[in-house]
Amino acid sequence: AAESRGAGAVSAVAAGQVPGGGGGCGADMALSLGEGGGGSRLRRQLESGGFAAGEYVKQLSQQSDGDRDLQEHRQRIQALSEETAQSLKRNVYQNYRQFIETAREISYLESEMYQLSHILTEQKGIMEAVTQALLLQADRDDPALGARRAAAADPFLPLSAKDAAANEEGRQRTLTTLLEKVEGCRDLLPESPGKYLVYNGDLVEYDADHMAQIQRVHAFLMNDCLLVATALPNRRGAYRYDALYPLDGLAVVNVKDNPPMKDMFKLLMFPESRIFQAENAKIKKEWLEVLEETKRNRALSEKRRLEQEALPRPAPAPPESTNPFDEDEDEEEEDEPSAEEEVVDLSLEWVQELPEDLDVCIAQRDFEGAVDLLDKLNEYLADKPVSQPVKELRAKVDERVRQLTDVLVFELSPDRSLRGGPRATRRAVSQLIRLGQSTKACELFLKNRAAAVQTAIRQLRIEGATLLYIHKLCHVFFTSLLETAREFETDFAGNNGCYSAFVVWARSSMRMFVDAFSKQVFDSKESLSTAAECVKVAKEHCKQLSEIGLDLTFIIHALLVKDIKGALQSYKDIIIEATKHRNSEEMWRKMNLMTPEALGKLREEMRSCGVGNFDQYTGDDCWVNLSYTVVAFTKQTMAFLEEALKLYFPELHMVLLESLVEIILVAVQHVDYSLRCEQDPDKKAFIRQNASFLYETVLPVVEKRFEEGVGKPAKQLQDLRNASRLMRVNPESTTSVV
């Protein structure tokens, strides 16, 4: 408060405000700023309760020498104001941090108090269970005392009907009344001698997520189940069946009051939960107590029934037989031990609590703990006979196993988040395998990874450059495939039968990749050189899978062969059309490149095409003793061959060979026709020189490069070259025969 007052006074003085006010201050205040300890003294003066800013400014103005002195005083007061403001900010921040820490401590204390309340409730339940067990033991020791105690107060009577129901007939009448008031429950809730009503009342159901009111219901608690019914709108006191929950799989949780949401409690029935609101706190307390007590009584009665069934029963005496041969058979049967004499002890505490422990593990997502409990039970019952109590226990456990399997299946479903990579699925997959569901685990794992790969491909941005997009696509797809393969090998190391499923999945994933690849490379009509580079990148990435012993090169070849054939044939048609167009304008003249630089560039181009003796076809200055058509044909044909060899694999052998033969035939036929039709001796000699270049230089280079790229010679190219050398021209014909 003192700092606040001081800050206000300092601000007023610094701003030059002179409000009216009482109180004076001495001349020493005006001189305080100039002294060594003036800052602290001024702060004390400003913090005093009788400080008047107007009087202080008036005194200061009278004793100042001029405007500069006043400006210096103002700057000092302004600095003090800023210092005070910073101090206030630090104090506010510190107080705010202390407030947050205090609130956190209160939250921790509240949580600990809630845990303490829960522990006390459990202790109360344990003490009551011990009391009930002692009473049961006393009843066995003294049957007369037990009968008198049971007649005085039966612990299994319903709380709301203790005064009215004195015998079994009263219980049955109550249950019959219930069946008459609720529509649709007679078939689901058959009458039985041991079933009776414990408690009932009106409740309001709320949405568990948004805490919005849903409907008004009426709950009927019986000694073994809880019935929830909704009120009929036009019939007072009548209800319609909504849900029925066995007490064995029901958990009750107290909901902390958070006004206006109060007097609520939650019922947990895996995998769902429902929130109800009682009319007041008293009724809520009654519901919580009666639910816990009824569940406890149900568990005690079930335990007592199992103990009675576990006791050995004397075998009934067989009827006397008049057959004299039965005596020998009876003697033989007496020697053989009866399997029914061995009794399975199901009264162990961990066996009794196993279904509930499984529910807790499933609710807490402790999948490993749940499977460990199941393994422990299976190991315990492995060499035990299958009696009726064992069957009932197995039925309860099997229901939990189905619930656990459903949860694990949901964990692996593609609807879940796909982040985290293949390792994120390891936990659910390993537990499914331990449950004996390796086939389902394999199927779900592969579906999850297929969805992840597909999502990753869809999220790729299509860049302007096709080759850049293909690099990203191959990196994403083959990296995901490699990680999936390694994770699959880790998770299913002992299940060799699942590897065939992985190969099938890899093939389908490769088909998805090829669809995206072809759509970007071949459907967009990219050049043959771009397509060749893209296919080369895909092949290089595919070789990475050989690290884990997986070779999918043949699959990518089989999926791309159709598109590559189409690209080769399309580019072949383009070359043929361009060659025919140049042939139609052929004048059979030497090339004049005009500059030495252009001639040197042409030499390099021809050398890169494999033509090493091109210098013998160059003349003086910048002349070339070849036709422009023949030179252009040579460069285009060799470029086509180089790009096609990058795409080559055995399935494309005949397509590539036939395309080369068709392209070469166009040039050879044009030279043949020109030789036959030309009458000028000089031009005819020039045409023979071009023909010699084609037959003796270009065709051998094509044949040699094809053999190097493919690995074996091409008989069709050899036959074409030999036939060209033995060319015969019919002088009377206008067509060429090769």
WOQUI-V177225 format. One record per helix or strand of 3 or more residues. SS is the DSSP state (H for helix, E for strand). FROM is the first residue (numbers start at 1). LEN is the number of residues. Records with the same first field share a line. If there is no record, write none. Layout:
SS: FROM-LEN  FROM-LEN
//
This chain:
H: 2-13  27-8  38-10  53-11  67-75  143-10  168-14  247-3  281-30  326-10  339-3  349-4  354-10  367-14  388-25  422-13  438-21  466-26  496-26  528-21  553-32  596-13  614-4  628-19  650-28  681-30  715-11
E: 197-10  213-10  225-7  239-8  251-4  264-6  272-6  590-3  623-5
//
